[in-house]
Amino acid sequence: MAGLKLKIQKREKLADQLYGQILEQIVSGNLAEGAKLPSENEICASFGVSRPVVREALRKLQTDGLVFARQGVGSFVKKRPPQGLIEFAQAGDVAGLLRCFEARIAIEGETARLAAERAGTRHHKEIEFALRTLEQGIGSGGIANEADFDFHLAIARASGNDIFVTMLNSLHTVIANSMGVALSITRTGSKERAQKVLGEHQQIFDAILSRDSAAADLLMRYHLMQARQRVTDHARDK
């Protein structure tokens, strides 16, 4: 990383920009799995940023499971994300996309649980329609991120709590973007990977249909955690 300089974008947080540029080094293989990252001082000098910015970026990389720290030794690359993560998303946006997954895990497990308890026949039909549209989109080689969003939004409506609907709609852009990245990576992977993604959606729907609230909650959280893993680990479900 010697000689590299951070390209400042005024609208983006410096820590997210630094996160993205370190991420690019990991995805490209310039920093291989197990490799030691430069010291905080070296990163400060190379990118022309302060120590707090470096520490925030490294903390986020650790939170996302991409690097790990050894006290008194330094930070090391834990795993390499798929190439598609920086092909289908701006590197500086990746930290925000992964934060979106964190928020969705907290929110959507509950929406699925309540949907299993409260959904009526109309809600079941809306969720199933979105699911079949998603299946058709992925089956035809498309990205279908809007169908994916509609599936999750239909579950929020079925929860009977309009606040959940408002929350998802307010996050529509970032959620749809994260879905687009995840589905684009899935499209370039194996058929088995695509089937696994669709299978997770089907299991959530089945749990809601059978009014198994505990299973709906668990399966939604599992699906979102798996989706997050699939976009951060090149070895996951190729």
Beta strands, then each sheet from edge to edge (+ up, - down):
strand 1: 67-70
strand 2: 74-77
sheet 1: 1+ 2-
end
